[in-house]
Amino acid sequence: MKRRKTIGPMLKQWTILNTTKLFCSNFIFLLSFFTFVKSAYDDSAKLIIRPESSTVVADTRVSFFCRADGNPLPIIEWKKNGLSISDLRFSTKTLSNGLSTLRIEPVRLTDANSTISCTADNGIGNPVIADAILTVLSSDKLPTGFPVIEAHPVLKSVEQGRTAHVSCRVRGDPRPKVLWLRDLMPVDIRSNTRYSVSTLGNPGTLSFF
């Protein structure tokens, strides 16, 4: 009597092998999918606003601005001549939208020809860097037409609910542009309807309520 060949173990082995292959295939697919999703949402750092080179008078102040974007939001670091800043004359502030400012007060003649750098890094790709040059002039050697603030803004007390007006008078040739700051940051009149700026006449006026 012939013995029947059993195929049970072979089927079981075949099932295990194919199940393992299917599991590995699904795992690789899911890993690729999550990698794709992560790369779709992750975005390397980029600079939306770069610091601009500035020329100022000694013993005054100057502000540099830098704005970064990316996912996650990059961390911004300011440097002077490639070195981290520890001088108490330098102050920085960064908002949740990635806008950062570096303020130097007072500016000294020894700061002349310094390279001010804004570095943005979020761990994806290489950090991005933008440089600006700080030029410092002595007050007795100003070129003709150099911008001068003749009347600085004066703080005023107003009743709650009423509109406050702050004026600033400048002189220069060509006529200087006036940038209004609040707590070291530029006043954004486009997104905040509480502020309005009049550029007619001299002085220019910032109004807010």
C-alpha positions in Angstrom: 0.0 0.0 0.0 1.5 3.3 -1.1 1.9 6.1 1.5 0.2 9.4 0.6 2.5 12.3 0.4 1.6 15.0 2.9 1.5 18.6 1.7 0.4 20.1 5.0 3.9 21.2 6.2 4.7 22.6 2.7 1.5 24.6 2.7 2.2 25.8 6.2 5.8 26.8 5.2 4.6 28.5 2.0 1.9 30.4 4.0 4.5 31.6 6.6 6.9 32.7 3.9 4.3 34.6 1.9 2.8 36.1 5.1 6.3 37.3 6.1 6.9 38.8 2.6 3.5 40.5 2.8 4.2 41.9 6.2 7.6 43.2 5.1 6.1 44.7 2.0 3.4 46.5 4.0 6.0 47.7 6.5 8.2 49.1 3.7 5.2 50.7 2.1 4.1 52.3 5.4 7.7 53.5 6.1 7.9 55.0 2.6 4.5 56.6 3.1 5.3 58.2 6.4 8.7 59.4 5.0 6.8 61.0 2.1 4.3 62.7 4.5 7.1 63.9 6.7 9.1 65.3 3.8 5.9 67.0 2.5 5.4 68.8 5.7 9.0 69.5 6.7 10.5 72.5 5.0 14.1 73.7 5.3 14.9 77.1 6.6 14.7 80.1 4.3 15.0 83.9 4.9 12.0 86.0 4.0 13.5 89.3 5.2 17.3 89.8 5.2 19.2 92.3 7.3 20.2 95.4 5.3 23.5 97.2 5.5 23.2 100.4 7.5 25.2 103.6 8.0 24.6 105.4 11.3 26.2 108.1 13.4 28.2 107.2 16.5 26.4 107.3 19.8 23.0 106.7 18.2 21.2 103.4 17.7 20.5 101.0 14.8 18.2 98.0 14.3 18.6 95.1 11.9 15.7 92.9 10.9 15.6 89.3 9.8 12.6 86.9 9.2 12.8 83.2 8.7 10.3 80.6 7.5 10.3 76.8 7.5 8.7 73.8 9.2 9.6 73.6 12.0 10.0 77.3 12.4 13.8 78.0 12.3 15.7 79.4 15.3 17.4 82.7 14.5 20.9 83.6 15.9 22.6 86.9 15.4 26.4 87.2 15.2 28.9 90.0 14.9 32.0 89.3 12.7 31.1 85.5 12.9 31.0 85.4 16.7 28.1 85.0 19.1 27.1 88.3 20.7 27.5 88.9 24.5 27.8 92.7 24.5 25.1 94.3 26.6 24.7 97.0 24.1 23.2 94.4 21.8 19.6 93.3 22.4 17.5 90.8 20.3 13.8 90.0 20.1 12.1 87.3 18.1 8.3 87.0 17.4 6.3 83.8 16.9 6.0 84.6 13.2 9.8 84.3 12.7 10.6 88.0 12.7 13.7 88.9 14.7 15.5 92.1 15.4 18.9 93.0 16.6 19.3 96.5 18.2 22.6 98.1 19.0 22.5 101.0 21.4 24.6 103.0 21.5 26.6 102.4 18.4 30.3 103.1 18.8 33.0 104.0 16.3 34.7 100.7 17.1 31.6 99.0 15.6 32.5 100.4 12.2 32.8 97.9 9.3 31.3 95.1 11.4 29.6 92.2 9.7 26.2 91.5 11.2 24.9 88.0 10.4 21.5 86.5 10.8 21.5 82.6 10.8 18.3 80.6 10.6 18.3 76.8 11.3 15.6 74.3 11.8 17.6 71.1 11.6 16.5 70.4 8.0 19.2 71.0 5.4 21.9 73.5 5.9 21.4 76.7 7.9 20.9 79.9 5.9 22.9 83.0 6.6 22.5 86.6 5.5 25.1 89.3 6.2 24.9 93.1 6.5 27.7 95.7 7.0 27.5 98.3 9.7 29.2 101.6 8.8 29.6 104.1 11.6 30.3 107.8 11.0 31.6 110.5 13.4 29.0 113.2 14.1 31.5 115.9 12.8 32.1 114.1 9.5 28.6 113.6 8.1 28.2 113.8 4.3 25.9 116.5 2.9 22.3 115.4 3.0 22.8 112.7 5.6 19.5 111.8 7.3 19.0 113.6 10.6 16.0 113.4 13.1 15.3 116.9 14.1 12.3 116.2 16.3 12.0 112.8 18.1 8.7 111.2 19.0 7.3 112.3 22.4 5.2 110.0 24.5 1.7 111.3 25.2 -1.0 110.4 27.6 -4.5 110.1 26.1 -7.8 108.9 27.3 -8.8 105.3 26.7 -10.6 104.9 23.4 -9.2 108.1 21.9 -6.7 108.3 19.1 -3.0 109.1 19.9 -0.8 110.9 17.4 3.0 110.7 17.5 5.1 112.9 15.3 8.7 112.7 13.9 10.5 115.4 11.9 13.4 114.3 9.7 15.8 116.1 7.4 18.0 114.8 4.5 18.5 114.7 0.8 17.0 112.7 -0.7 14.2 112.8 1.8 14.6 110.0 4.3 11.9 107.3 4.8 10.6 106.9 8.4 10.2 103.5 9.9 8.1 103.3 13.1 8.9 100.8 15.8 7.1 99.5 18.8 9.0 97.4 21.4 11.9 97.1 18.9 9.6 95.7 16.1 8.3 97.5 13.0 4.7 98.6 13.2 2.7 96.6 10.7 -0.1 98.9 9.6 -1.3 96.4 7.0 -2.3 93.7 9.4 -3.2 95.9 12.4 -5.9 98.4 11.7 -5.3 100.2 15.0 -2.3 102.0 13.4 -2.1 104.4 10.5 0.8 106.4 9.2 0.7 109.7 7.4 3.6 110.5 5.1 2.3 113.8 4.0 4.2 116.9 5.1 7.0 116.9 7.7 6.7 115.7 10.4 5.3 112.3 9.5 2.7 111.1 12.0 1.8 107.7 13.5 -1.7 107.4 14.7 -3.1 104.6 16.8 -6.1 103.9 19.1 
